[in-house]
Amino acid sequence: MNIMGFIASPRKAGNTAWVANKILEGAKEQGAETQSWYFSDLDIKPCQSCYGCKEGNRGCIINDDMQQLYNTIADADALVLGSPVYMGQMSAQAKIFTDRLFAQFSPRFSPHFKENAAKKKLILVFTQGNPDSDMFQVYFDYTKNMFQLLEFDVKGMHVVTGMRNGPAHERKDLYTAMKDIGSSLVLE
Ligand SMILES: Cc1cc2nc3c(=O)[nH]c(=O)nc-3n(C[C@H](O)[C@H](O)[C@H](O)COP(=O)(O)O)c2cc1C
């Protein structure tokens, strides 16, 4: 199983990277091949709404690092998308990435969408400062639904809370919890 981690935080050694990489570590221990992509290392422009992706078979016509990610996603069985919560939502980096999926994963609008292709499995993981896990539940439910409409097989939506009280790597409870998410992705 080939699993890609997409880390949509500007902090490569931050909470989001740590939890996403722990999930990947759990998957790797069960035999998966994993790789992490840090959006802070990549030049990914916002969707220009040019609809070039809907003409012919070119896919997205913006020539930037998202092209690497399209290829990576095509070869992947599962994705782990990690984002910090910024102002009650995903980070701008995560939103730009999500908008760019319009070129390939929008069944209603995309000539590139393959009706019979196996759905990509997806784990969504957020980290937030606030300890209240209900605070943005409406948004998380909405986001999960949105990815399902994009025809992802959403296997989990996980929110790691309370980061204002200390970094994720100091939270002993998270070691096993995050690795278990990764191993379940492989073993289920
Ligand atoms: C611009 C910005 C906005 C944030 N907005 C929220 C928020 O609305 N709710 C919340 O609980 N935490 C919020 N936080 C805290 C982050 O979600 C939290 O610290 C997260 O774990 C950071 O992830 P990172 O370590 O990967 O950068 C915000 C942080 C920043 C920098």
The ligand as an SDF file (V2000), in Angstrom:
LIG
                    3D

 31 33  0  0  0  0  0  0  0  0999 V2000
   -3.1400   32.1370   12.1090 C   0  0  0  0  0  0  0  0  0  0  0  0
   -3.5360   31.1500   13.1680 C   0  0  0  0  0  0  0  0  0  0  0  0
   -4.8640   30.9400   13.4210 C   0  0  0  0  0  0  0  0  0  0  0  0
   -5.2560   30.0120   14.3850 C   0  0  0  0  0  0  0  0  0  0  0  0
   -6.5920   29.8220   14.6070 N   0  0  0  0  0  0  0  0  0  0  0  0
   -6.9690   28.9140   15.5470 C   0  0  0  0  0  0  0  0  0  0  0  0
   -8.3540   28.7070   15.7970 C   0  0  0  0  0  0  0  0  0  0  0  0
   -9.2260   29.3070   15.1880 O   0  0  0  0  0  0  0  0  0  0  0  0
   -8.6940   27.8020   16.7550 N   0  0  0  0  0  0  0  0  0  0  0  0
   -7.7530   27.0690   17.4590 C   0  0  0  0  0  0  0  0  0  0  0  0
   -8.1300   26.2570   18.3050 O   0  0  0  0  0  0  0  0  0  0  0  0
   -6.4260   27.2500   17.2260 N   0  0  0  0  0  0  0  0  0  0  0  0
   -6.0160   28.1400   16.2850 C   0  0  0  0  0  0  0  0  0  0  0  0
   -4.6810   28.3300   16.0250 N   0  0  0  0  0  0  0  0  0  0  0  0
   -3.6930   27.4620   16.7240 C   0  0  0  0  0  0  0  0  0  0  0  0
   -3.2310   26.3250   15.8030 C   0  0  0  0  0  0  0  0  0  0  0  0
   -4.3160   25.6500   15.2100 O   0  0  0  0  0  0  0  0  0  0  0  0
   -2.4310   25.2650   16.5710 C   0  0  0  0  0  0  0  0  0  0  0  0
   -1.3950   25.8620   17.3020 O   0  0  0  0  0  0  0  0  0  0  0  0
   -1.8790   24.2240   15.6290 C   0  0  0  0  0  0  0  0  0  0  0  0
   -1.5320   23.0530   16.3400 O   0  0  0  0  0  0  0  0  0  0  0  0
   -0.6670   24.7390   14.8710 C   0  0  0  0  0  0  0  0  0  0  0  0
   -0.1730   23.7230   14.0310 O   0  0  0  0  0  0  0  0  0  0  0  0
    1.3630   23.6570   13.5880 P   0  0  0  0  0  0  0  0  0  0  0  0
    2.1650   23.3450   14.8220 O   0  0  0  0  0  0  0  0  0  0  0  0
    1.4230   22.5780   12.5700 O   0  0  0  0  0  0  0  0  0  0  0  0
    1.7060   24.9950   13.0410 O   0  0  0  0  0  0  0  0  0  0  0  0
   -4.2670   29.2750   15.1100 C   0  0  0  0  0  0  0  0  0  0  0  0
   -2.9140   29.5120   14.8400 C   0  0  0  0  0  0  0  0  0  0  0  0
   -2.5490   30.4380   13.8960 C   0  0  0  0  0  0  0  0  0  0  0  0
   -1.0760   30.6650   13.6100 C   0  0  0  0  0  0  0  0  0  0  0  0
  1  2  1  0
  2  3  1  0
  2 30  2  0
  3  4  2  0
  4  5  1  0
  4 28  1  0
  5  6  2  0
  6  7  1  0
  6 13  1  0
  7  8  2  0
  7  9  1  0
  9 10  1  0
 10 11  2  0
 10 12  1  0
 12 13  2  0
 13 14  1  0
 14 15  1  0
 14 28  1  0
 15 16  1  0
 16 17  1  0
 16 18  1  0
 18 19  1  0
 18 20  1  0
 20 21  1  0
 20 22  1  0
 22 23  1  0
 23 24  1  0
 24 25  2  0
 24 26  1  0
 24 27  1  0
 28 29  2  0
 29 30  1  0
 30 31  1  0
M  END
$$$$
